Amino acid sequence: MRYIVTIIWSCLIGGVVSYVLSSMGSEPFSLEGTVALTAVFFIAIAVLGDGILKNDNSHS
């Protein structure tokens, strides 16, 4: 379930960031760029959430 929510939020944030950056650069909106940015966001969040930032409660 958390991966589904992560994909949804990655799509929303990736779309907004891609739209803002393309309009700031006076370029047309590119759906391919948005999908690529969404994939990068999803992979980064999955790696950070499951690997690097994992809570370790074994010291309690």
PDB file of N, CA, C, O and CB in Angstrom:
ATOM      1  N   MET A   1       0.827  -1.199   0.000  1.00  0.00           N
ATOM      2  CA  MET A   1       0.000   0.000   0.000  1.00  0.00           C
ATOM      3  C   MET A   1       0.865   1.254   0.000  1.00  0.00           C
ATOM      4  O   MET A   1       0.534   2.238  -0.661  1.00  0.00           O
ATOM      5  CB  MET A   1      -0.938   0.003   1.209  1.00  0.00           C
ATOM      6  N   ARG A   2       1.973   1.223   0.738  1.00  0.00           N
ATOM      7  CA  ARG A   2       2.797   2.432   0.806  1.00  0.00           C
ATOM      8  C   ARG A   2       3.465   2.739  -0.539  1.00  0.00           C
ATOM      9  O   ARG A   2       3.754   3.897  -0.841  1.00  0.00           O
ATOM     10  CB  ARG A   2       3.862   2.280   1.895  1.00  0.00           C
ATOM     11  N   TYR A   3       3.712   1.693  -1.349  1.00  0.00           N
ATOM     12  CA  TYR A   3       4.293   1.956  -2.657  1.00  0.00           C
ATOM     13  C   TYR A   3       3.278   2.598  -3.601  1.00  0.00           C
ATOM     14  O   TYR A   3       3.646   3.418  -4.443  1.00  0.00           O
ATOM     15  CB  TYR A   3       4.827   0.665  -3.263  1.00  0.00           C
ATOM     16  N   ILE A   4       2.027   2.236  -3.468  1.00  0.00           N
ATOM     17  CA  ILE A   4       0.978   2.846  -4.299  1.00  0.00           C
ATOM     18  C   ILE A   4       0.844   4.327  -3.957  1.00  0.00           C
ATOM     19  O   ILE A   4       0.757   5.172  -4.847  1.00  0.00           O
ATOM     20  CB  ILE A   4      -0.384   2.117  -4.098  1.00  0.00           C
ATOM     21  N   VAL A   5       0.830   4.631  -2.671  1.00  0.00           N
ATOM     22  CA  VAL A   5       0.740   6.030  -2.244  1.00  0.00           C
ATOM     23  C   VAL A   5       1.991   6.792  -2.671  1.00  0.00           C
ATOM     24  O   VAL A   5       1.906   7.956  -3.063  1.00  0.00           O
ATOM     25  CB  VAL A   5       0.551   6.122  -0.712  1.00  0.00           C
ATOM     26  N   THR A   6       3.143   6.144  -2.597  1.00  0.00           N
ATOM     27  CA  THR A   6       4.385   6.784  -3.026  1.00  0.00           C
ATOM     28  C   THR A   6       4.365   7.092  -4.516  1.00  0.00           C
ATOM     29  O   THR A   6       4.825   8.154  -4.935  1.00  0.00           O
ATOM     30  CB  THR A   6       5.579   5.898  -2.694  1.00  0.00           C
ATOM     31  N   ILE A   7       3.839   6.178  -5.314  1.00  0.00           N
ATOM     32  CA  ILE A   7       3.742   6.420  -6.762  1.00  0.00           C
ATOM     33  C   ILE A   7       2.789   7.574  -7.048  1.00  0.00           C
ATOM     34  O   ILE A   7       3.072   8.416  -7.900  1.00  0.00           O
ATOM     35  CB  ILE A   7       3.267   5.145  -7.498  1.00  0.00           C
ATOM     36  N   ILE A   8       1.665   7.620  -6.343  1.00  0.00           N
ATOM     37  CA  ILE A   8       0.702   8.709  -6.562  1.00  0.00           C
ATOM     38  C   ILE A   8       1.327  10.055  -6.219  1.00  0.00           C
ATOM     39  O   ILE A   8       1.226  11.003  -6.997  1.00  0.00           O
ATOM     40  CB  ILE A   8      -0.572   8.488  -5.720  1.00  0.00           C
ATOM     41  N   TRP A   9       1.980  10.146  -5.045  1.00  0.00           N
ATOM     42  CA  TRP A   9       2.609  11.402  -4.654  1.00  0.00           C
ATOM     43  C   TRP A   9       3.768  11.759  -5.576  1.00  0.00           C
ATOM     44  O   TRP A   9       3.982  12.936  -5.865  1.00  0.00           O
ATOM     45  CB  TRP A   9       3.094  11.320  -3.217  1.00  0.00           C
ATOM     46  N   SER A  10       4.518  10.768  -6.042  1.00  0.00           N
ATOM     47  CA  SER A  10       5.608  11.038  -6.981  1.00  0.00           C
ATOM     48  C   SER A  10       5.072  11.599  -8.288  1.00  0.00           C
ATOM     49  O   SER A  10       5.669  12.504  -8.871  1.00  0.00           O
ATOM     50  CB  SER A  10       6.416   9.763  -7.248  1.00  0.00           C
ATOM     51  N   CYS A  11       3.946  11.065  -8.751  1.00  0.00           N
ATOM     52  CA  CYS A  11       3.328  11.585  -9.976  1.00  0.00           C
ATOM     53  C   CYS A  11       2.874  13.031  -9.792  1.00  0.00           C
ATOM     54  O   CYS A  11       3.091  13.870 -10.666  1.00  0.00           O
ATOM     55  CB  CYS A  11       2.134  10.708 -10.389  1.00  0.00           C
ATOM     56  N   LEU A  12       2.251  13.315  -8.668  1.00  0.00           N
ATOM     57  CA  LEU A  12       1.774  14.677  -8.416  1.00  0.00           C
ATOM     58  C   LEU A  12       2.932  15.666  -8.292  1.00  0.00           C
ATOM     59  O   LEU A  12       2.922  16.720  -8.927  1.00  0.00           O
ATOM     60  CB  LEU A  12       0.922  14.712  -7.147  1.00  0.00           C
ATOM     61  N   ILE A  13       3.909  15.331  -7.489  1.00  0.00           N
ATOM     62  CA  ILE A  13       5.044  16.240  -7.289  1.00  0.00           C
ATOM     63  C   ILE A  13       5.880  16.350  -8.556  1.00  0.00           C
ATOM     64  O   ILE A  13       6.326  17.442  -8.907  1.00  0.00           O
ATOM     65  CB  ILE A  13       5.919  15.762  -6.120  1.00  0.00           C
ATOM     66  N   GLY A  14       6.100  15.237  -9.243  1.00  0.00           N
ATOM     67  CA  GLY A  14       6.848  15.266 -10.500  1.00  0.00           C
ATOM     68  C   GLY A  14       6.164  16.106 -11.559  1.00  0.00           C
ATOM     69  O   GLY A  14       6.824  16.838 -12.297  1.00  0.00           O
ATOM     70  N   GLY A  15       4.845  16.007 -11.640  1.00  0.00           N
ATOM     71  CA  GLY A  15       4.096  16.810 -12.605  1.00  0.00           C
ATOM     72  C   GLY A  15       4.183  18.297 -12.317  1.00  0.00           C
ATOM     73  O   GLY A  15       4.356  19.109 -13.226  1.00  0.00           O
ATOM     74  N   VAL A  16       4.062  18.646 -11.041  1.00  0.00           N
ATOM     75  CA  VAL A  16       4.141  20.067 -10.663  1.00  0.00           C
ATOM     76  C   VAL A  16       5.535  20.620 -10.928  1.00  0.00           C
ATOM     77  O   VAL A  16       5.678  21.703 -11.494  1.00  0.00           O
ATOM     78  CB  VAL A  16       3.773  20.256  -9.177  1.00  0.00           C
ATOM     79  N   VAL A  17       6.560  19.883 -10.521  1.00  0.00           N
ATOM     80  CA  VAL A  17       7.932  20.354 -10.725  1.00  0.00           C
ATOM     81  C   VAL A  17       8.243  20.459 -12.215  1.00  0.00           C
ATOM     82  O   VAL A  17       8.857  21.432 -12.652  1.00  0.00           O
ATOM     83  CB  VAL A  17       8.942  19.410 -10.033  1.00  0.00           C
ATOM     84  N   SER A  18       7.830  19.479 -12.984  1.00  0.00           N
ATOM     85  CA  SER A  18       8.072  19.513 -14.422  1.00  0.00           C
ATOM     86  C   SER A  18       7.340  20.677 -15.086  1.00  0.00           C
ATOM     87  O   SER A  18       7.901  21.338 -15.960  1.00  0.00           O
ATOM     88  CB  SER A  18       7.641  18.195 -15.059  1.00  0.00           C
ATOM     89  N   TYR A  19       6.112  20.934 -14.686  1.00  0.00           N
ATOM     90  CA  TYR A  19       5.348  22.048 -15.253  1.00  0.00           C
ATOM     91  C   TYR A  19       5.995  23.388 -14.925  1.00  0.00           C
ATOM     92  O   TYR A  19       6.137  24.247 -15.795  1.00  0.00           O
ATOM     93  CB  TYR A  19       3.910  22.024 -14.736  1.00  0.00           C
ATOM     94  N   VAL A  20       6.383  23.561 -13.667  1.00  0.00           N
ATOM     95  CA  VAL A  20       6.985  24.834 -13.255  1.00  0.00           C
ATOM     96  C   VAL A  20       8.319  25.054 -13.969  1.00  0.00           C
ATOM     97  O   VAL A  20       8.582  26.149 -14.467  1.00  0.00           O
ATOM     98  CB  VAL A  20       7.189  24.868 -11.722  1.00  0.00           C
ATOM     99  N   LEU A  21       9.156  24.028 -14.022  1.00  0.00           N
ATOM    100  CA  LEU A  21      10.457  24.190 -14.679  1.00  0.00           C
ATOM    101  C   LEU A  21      10.317  24.431 -16.176  1.00  0.00           C
ATOM    102  O   LEU A  21      11.066  25.229 -16.741  1.00  0.00           O
ATOM    103  CB  LEU A  21      11.322  22.964 -14.439  1.00  0.00           C
ATOM    104  N   SER A  22       9.371  23.756 -16.832  1.00  0.00           N
ATOM    105  CA  SER A  22       9.195  23.974 -18.266  1.00  0.00           C
ATOM    106  C   SER A  22       8.623  25.357 -18.547  1.00  0.00           C
ATOM    107  O   SER A  22       8.981  25.973 -19.551  1.00  0.00           O
ATOM    108  CB  SER A  22       8.285  22.901 -18.859  1.00  0.00           C
ATOM    109  N   SER A  23       7.742  25.861 -17.687  1.00  0.00           N
ATOM    110  CA  SER A  23       7.203  27.199 -17.927  1.00  0.00           C
ATOM    111  C   SER A  23       8.238  28.271 -17.599  1.00  0.00           C
ATOM    112  O   SER A  23       8.242  29.331 -18.224  1.00  0.00           O
ATOM    113  CB  SER A  23       5.930  27.422 -17.096  1.00  0.00           C
ATOM    114  N   MET A  24       9.106  28.016 -16.640  1.00  0.00           N
ATOM    115  CA  MET A  24      10.176  28.986 -16.340  1.00  0.00           C
ATOM    116  C   MET A  24      11.189  29.058 -17.474  1.00  0.00           C
ATOM    117  O   MET A  24      11.765  30.116 -17.729  1.00  0.00           O
ATOM    118  CB  MET A  24      10.890  28.614 -15.029  1.00  0.00           C
ATOM    119  N   GLY A  25      11.405  27.947 -18.148  1.00  0.00           N
ATOM    120  CA  GLY A  25      12.353  27.917 -19.255  1.00  0.00           C
ATOM    121  C   GLY A  25      11.723  28.177 -20.605  1.00  0.00           C
ATOM    122  O   GLY A  25      12.395  28.043 -21.627  1.00  0.00           O
ATOM    123  N   SER A  26      10.451  28.544 -20.642  1.00  0.00           N
ATOM    124  CA  SER A  26       9.709  28.809 -21.884  1.00  0.00           C
ATOM    125  C   SER A  26       9.775  27.631 -22.850  1.00  0.00           C
ATOM    126  O   SER A  26       9.885  27.814 -24.062  1.00  0.00           O
ATOM    127  CB  SER A  26      10.253  30.063 -22.566  1.00  0.00           C
ATOM    128  N   GLU A  27       9.709  26.432 -22.303  1.00  0.00           N
ATOM    129  CA  GLU A  27       9.702  25.211 -23.102  1.00  0.00           C
ATOM    130  C   GLU A  27       8.307  24.588 -23.032  1.00  0.00           C
ATOM    131  O   GLU A  27       7.572  24.830 -22.075  1.00  0.00           O
ATOM    132  CB  GLU A  27      10.791  24.205 -22.604  1.00  0.00           C
ATOM    133  N   PRO A  28       7.941  23.797 -24.027  1.00  0.00           N
ATOM    134  CA  PRO A  28       6.639  23.116 -23.949  1.00  0.00           C
ATOM    135  C   PRO A  28       6.668  22.012 -22.886  1.00  0.00           C
ATOM    136  O   PRO A  28       7.710  21.411 -22.620  1.00  0.00           O
ATOM    137  CB  PRO A  28       6.255  22.519 -25.330  1.00  0.00           C
ATOM    138  N   PHE A  29       5.508  21.763 -22.292  1.00  0.00           N
ATOM    139  CA  PHE A  29       5.394  20.719 -21.272  1.00  0.00           C
ATOM    140  C   PHE A  29       5.612  19.359 -21.907  1.00  0.00           C
ATOM    141  O   PHE A  29       5.005  19.044 -22.931  1.00  0.00           O
ATOM    142  CB  PHE A  29       4.018  20.773 -20.573  1.00  0.00           C
ATOM    143  N   SER A  30       6.479  18.548 -21.303  1.00  0.00           N
ATOM    144  CA  SER A  30       6.821  17.239 -21.845  1.00  0.00           C
ATOM    145  C   SER A  30       6.361  16.146 -20.887  1.00  0.00           C
ATOM    146  O   SER A  30       6.802  16.089 -19.739  1.00  0.00           O
ATOM    147  CB  SER A  30       8.339  17.133 -22.103  1.00  0.00           C
ATOM    148  N   LEU A  31       5.481  15.288 -21.362  1.00  0.00           N
ATOM    149  CA  LEU A  31       5.000  14.188 -20.538  1.00  0.00           C
ATOM    150  C   LEU A  31       6.105  13.162 -20.292  1.00  0.00           C
ATOM    151  O   LEU A  31       6.149  12.554 -19.222  1.00  0.00           O
ATOM    152  CB  LEU A  31       3.794  13.517 -21.200  1.00  0.00           C
ATOM    153  N   GLU A  32       6.988  12.962 -21.253  1.00  0.00           N
ATOM    154  CA  GLU A  32       8.093  12.013 -21.086  1.00  0.00           C
ATOM    155  C   GLU A  32       9.038  12.470 -19.977  1.00  0.00           C
ATOM    156  O   GLU A  32       9.512  11.654 -19.187  1.00  0.00           O
ATOM    157  CB  GLU A  32       8.867  11.849 -22.407  1.00  0.00           C
ATOM    158  N   GLY A  33       9.306  13.753 -19.920  1.00  0.00           N
ATOM    159  CA  GLY A  33      10.144  14.291 -18.861  1.00  0.00           C
ATOM    160  C   GLY A  33       9.491  14.153 -17.500  1.00  0.00           C
ATOM    161  O   GLY A  33      10.164  13.908 -16.499  1.00  0.00           O
ATOM    162  N   THR A  34       8.176  14.312 -17.468  1.00  0.00           N
ATOM    163  CA  THR A  34       7.432  14.159 -16.217  1.00  0.00           C
ATOM    164  C   THR A  34       7.484  12.723 -15.727  1.00  0.00           C
ATOM    165  O   THR A  34       7.657  12.482 -14.532  1.00  0.00           O
ATOM    166  CB  THR A  34       5.977  14.599 -16.398  1.00  0.00           C
ATOM    167  N   VAL A  35       7.337  11.775 -16.627  1.00  0.00           N
ATOM    168  CA  VAL A  35       7.396  10.363 -16.247  1.00  0.00           C
ATOM    169  C   VAL A  35       8.802  10.009 -15.749  1.00  0.00           C
ATOM    170  O   VAL A  35       8.946   9.265 -14.780  1.00  0.00           O
ATOM    171  CB  VAL A  35       7.001   9.460 -17.444  1.00  0.00           C
ATOM    172  N   ALA A  36       9.822  10.534 -16.401  1.00  0.00           N
ATOM    173  CA  ALA A  36      11.193  10.275 -15.962  1.00  0.00           C
ATOM    174  C   ALA A  36      11.448  10.873 -14.583  1.00  0.00           C
ATOM    175  O   ALA A  36      12.072  10.231 -13.738  1.00  0.00           O
ATOM    176  CB  ALA A  36      12.197  10.842 -16.975  1.00  0.00           C
ATOM    177  N   LEU A  37      10.978  12.077 -14.349  1.00  0.00           N
ATOM    178  CA  LEU A  37      11.152  12.713 -13.048  1.00  0.00           C
ATOM    179  C   LEU A  37      10.366  11.968 -11.968  1.00  0.00           C
ATOM    180  O   LEU A  37      10.833  11.843 -10.836  1.00  0.00           O
ATOM    181  CB  LEU A  37      10.711  14.184 -13.109  1.00  0.00           C
ATOM    182  N   THR A  38       9.187  11.479 -12.309  1.00  0.00           N
ATOM    183  CA  THR A  38       8.404  10.683 -11.369  1.00  0.00           C
ATOM    184  C   THR A  38       9.137   9.403 -10.988  1.00  0.00           C
ATOM    185  O   THR A  38       9.142   9.012  -9.821  1.00  0.00           O
ATOM    186  CB  THR A  38       7.039  10.348 -11.966  1.00  0.00           C
ATOM    187  N   ALA A  39       9.753   8.754 -11.967  1.00  0.00           N
ATOM    188  CA  ALA A  39      10.509   7.531 -11.682  1.00  0.00           C
ATOM    189  C   ALA A  39      11.697   7.818 -10.772  1.00  0.00           C
ATOM    190  O   ALA A  39      11.986   7.040  -9.863  1.00  0.00           O
ATOM    191  CB  ALA A  39      10.993   6.884 -12.986  1.00  0.00           C
ATOM    192  N   VAL A  40      12.380   8.921 -11.008  1.00  0.00           N
ATOM    193  CA  VAL A  40      13.512   9.298 -10.160  1.00  0.00           C
ATOM    194  C   VAL A  40      13.043   9.577  -8.737  1.00  0.00           C
ATOM    195  O   VAL A  40      13.676   9.132  -7.779  1.00  0.00           O
ATOM    196  CB  VAL A  40      14.234  10.532 -10.735  1.00  0.00           C
ATOM    197  N   PHE A  41      11.941  10.308  -8.588  1.00  0.00           N
ATOM    198  CA  PHE A  41      11.401  10.587  -7.257  1.00  0.00           C
ATOM    199  C   PHE A  41      11.010   9.290  -6.543  1.00  0.00           C
ATOM    200  O   PHE A  41      11.309   9.119  -5.361  1.00  0.00           O
ATOM    201  CB  PHE A  41      10.182  11.525  -7.358  1.00  0.00           C
ATOM    202  N   PHE A  42      10.344   8.378  -7.259  1.00  0.00           N
ATOM    203  CA  PHE A  42       9.899   7.133  -6.637  1.00  0.00           C
ATOM    204  C   PHE A  42      11.083   6.281  -6.178  1.00  0.00           C
ATOM    205  O   PHE A  42      11.073   5.749  -5.068  1.00  0.00           O
ATOM    206  CB  PHE A  42       9.031   6.338  -7.612  1.00  0.00           C
ATOM    207  N   ILE A  43      12.081   6.157  -7.015  1.00  0.00           N
ATOM    208  CA  ILE A  43      13.253   5.354  -6.652  1.00  0.00           C
ATOM    209  C   ILE A  43      13.984   5.978  -5.472  1.00  0.00           C
ATOM    210  O   ILE A  43      14.405   5.268  -4.559  1.00  0.00           O
ATOM    211  CB  ILE A  43      14.206   5.212  -7.850  1.00  0.00           C
ATOM    212  N   ALA A  44      14.138   7.294  -5.482  1.00  0.00           N
ATOM    213  CA  ALA A  44      14.820   7.959  -4.376  1.00  0.00           C
ATOM    214  C   ALA A  44      14.062   7.793  -3.066  1.00  0.00           C
ATOM    215  O   ALA A  44      14.674   7.550  -2.026  1.00  0.00           O
ATOM    216  CB  ALA A  44      15.003   9.435  -4.685  1.00  0.00           C
ATOM    217  N   ILE A  45      12.747   7.922  -3.101  1.00  0.00           N
ATOM    218  CA  ILE A  45      11.945   7.787  -1.888  1.00  0.00           C
ATOM    219  C   ILE A  45      11.960   6.341  -1.396  1.00  0.00           C
ATOM    220  O   ILE A  45      12.042   6.101  -0.191  1.00  0.00           O
ATOM    221  CB  ILE A  45      10.497   8.250  -2.143  1.00  0.00           C
ATOM    222  N   ALA A  46      11.882   5.383  -2.307  1.00  0.00           N
ATOM    223  CA  ALA A  46      11.897   3.970  -1.907  1.00  0.00           C
ATOM    224  C   ALA A  46      13.239   3.598  -1.282  1.00  0.00           C
ATOM    225  O   ALA A  46      13.278   2.893  -0.274  1.00  0.00           O
ATOM    226  CB  ALA A  46      11.607   3.061  -3.118  1.00  0.00           C
ATOM    227  N   VAL A  47      14.331   4.063  -1.869  1.00  0.00           N
ATOM    228  CA  VAL A  47      15.653   3.756  -1.320  1.00  0.00           C
ATOM    229  C   VAL A  47      15.843   4.432   0.031  1.00  0.00           C
ATOM    230  O   VAL A  47      16.337   3.813   0.974  1.00  0.00           O
ATOM    231  CB  VAL A  47      16.759   4.196  -2.292  1.00  0.00           C
ATOM    232  N   LEU A  48      15.458   5.679   0.127  1.00  0.00           N
ATOM    233  CA  LEU A  48      15.602   6.385   1.406  1.00  0.00           C
ATOM    234  C   LEU A  48      14.704   5.792   2.485  1.00  0.00           C
ATOM    235  O   LEU A  48      15.138   5.619   3.624  1.00  0.00           O
ATOM    236  CB  LEU A  48      15.284   7.866   1.228  1.00  0.00           C
ATOM    237  N   GLY A  49      13.472   5.483   2.144  1.00  0.00           N
ATOM    238  CA  GLY A  49      12.529   4.996   3.130  1.00  0.00           C
ATOM    239  C   GLY A  49      12.814   3.585   3.606  1.00  0.00           C
ATOM    240  O   GLY A  49      12.661   3.290   4.791  1.00  0.00           O
ATOM    241  N   ASP A  50      13.223   2.710   2.704  1.00  0.00           N
ATOM    242  CA  ASP A  50      13.430   1.313   3.078  1.00  0.00           C
ATOM    243  C   ASP A  50      14.859   0.994   3.496  1.00  0.00           C
ATOM    244  O   ASP A  50      15.096   0.020   4.211  1.00  0.00           O
ATOM    245  CB  ASP A  50      13.046   0.432   1.940  1.00  0.00           C
ATOM    246  N   GLY A  51      15.795   1.797   3.061  1.00  0.00           N
ATOM    247  CA  GLY A  51      17.176   1.465   3.348  1.00  0.00           C
ATOM    248  C   GLY A  51      17.881   2.412   4.281  1.00  0.00           C
ATOM    249  O   GLY A  51      18.262   2.034   5.389  1.00  0.00           O
ATOM    250  N   ILE A  52      18.056   3.616   3.852  1.00  0.00           N
ATOM    251  CA  ILE A  52      18.909   4.553   4.566  1.00  0.00           C
ATOM    252  C   ILE A  52      18.250   5.095   5.825  1.00  0.00           C
ATOM    253  O   ILE A  52      18.902   5.178   6.866  1.00  0.00           O
ATOM    254  CB  ILE A  52      19.288   5.694   3.661  1.00  0.00           C
ATOM    255  N   LEU A  53      16.992   5.462   5.760  1.00  0.00           N
ATOM    256  CA  LEU A  53      16.320   6.102   6.890  1.00  0.00           C
ATOM    257  C   LEU A  53      15.461   5.131   7.701  1.00  0.00           C
ATOM    258  O   LEU A  53      14.516   5.554   8.366  1.00  0.00           O
ATOM    259  CB  LEU A  53      15.460   7.238   6.393  1.00  0.00           C
ATOM    260  N   LYS A  54      15.770   3.871   7.654  1.00  0.00           N
ATOM    261  CA  LYS A  54      14.989   2.867   8.376  1.00  0.00           C
ATOM    262  C   LYS A  54      15.175   3.041   9.895  1.00  0.00           C
ATOM    263  O   LYS A  54      16.296   3.172  10.385  1.00  0.00           O
ATOM    264  CB  LYS A  54      15.408   1.433   7.935  1.00  0.00           C
ATOM    265  N   ASN A  55      14.054   3.037  10.621  1.00  0.00           N
ATOM    266  CA  ASN A  55      14.130   3.149  12.078  1.00  0.00           C
ATOM    267  C   ASN A  55      14.674   1.855  12.660  1.00  0.00           C
ATOM    268  O   ASN A  55      14.250   0.761  12.287  1.00  0.00           O
ATOM    269  CB  ASN A  55      12.742   3.476  12.683  1.00  0.00           C
ATOM    270  N   ASP A  56      15.602   1.996  13.564  1.00  0.00           N
ATOM    271  CA  ASP A  56      16.175   0.843  14.242  1.00  0.00           C
ATOM    272  C   ASP A  56      15.793   0.926  15.712  1.00  0.00           C
ATOM    273  O   ASP A  56      16.415   1.658  16.481  1.00  0.00           O
ATOM    274  CB  ASP A  56      17.728   0.784  14.061  1.00  0.00           C
ATOM    275  N   ASN A  57      14.773   0.177  16.099  1.00  0.00           N
ATOM    276  CA  ASN A  57      14.267   0.219  17.479  1.00  0.00           C
ATOM    277  C   ASN A  57      14.833  -0.906  18.327  1.00  0.00           C
ATOM    278  O   ASN A  57      14.285  -1.189  19.392  1.00  0.00           O
ATOM    279  CB  ASN A  57      12.747   0.146  17.487  1.00  0.00           C
ATOM    280  N   SER A  58      15.901  -1.558  17.904  1.00  0.00           N
ATOM    281  CA  SER A  58      16.467  -2.666  18.654  1.00  0.00           C
ATOM    282  C   SER A  58      17.281  -2.201  19.855  1.00  0.00           C
ATOM    283  O   SER A  58      17.649  -3.027  20.690  1.00  0.00           O
ATOM    284  CB  SER A  58      17.328  -3.506  17.752  1.00  0.00           C
ATOM    285  N   HIS A  59      17.574  -0.912  19.972  1.00  0.00           N
ATOM    286  CA  HIS A  59      18.370  -0.385  21.079  1.00  0.00           C
ATOM    287  C   HIS A  59      17.532  -0.109  22.304  1.00  0.00           C
ATOM    288  O   HIS A  59      18.082   0.274  23.337  1.00  0.00           O
ATOM    289  CB  HIS A  59      19.077   0.873  20.660  1.00  0.00           C
ATOM    290  N   SER A  60      16.217  -0.287  22.235  1.00  0.00           N
ATOM    291  CA  SER A  60      15.336   0.035  23.373  1.00  0.00           C
ATOM    292  C   SER A  60      15.475  -0.944  24.503  1.00  0.00           C
ATOM    293  O   SER A  60      14.802  -0.806  25.525  1.00  0.00           O
ATOM    294  CB  SER A  60      13.900   0.075  22.933  1.00  0.00           C
TER     295      SER A  60
END
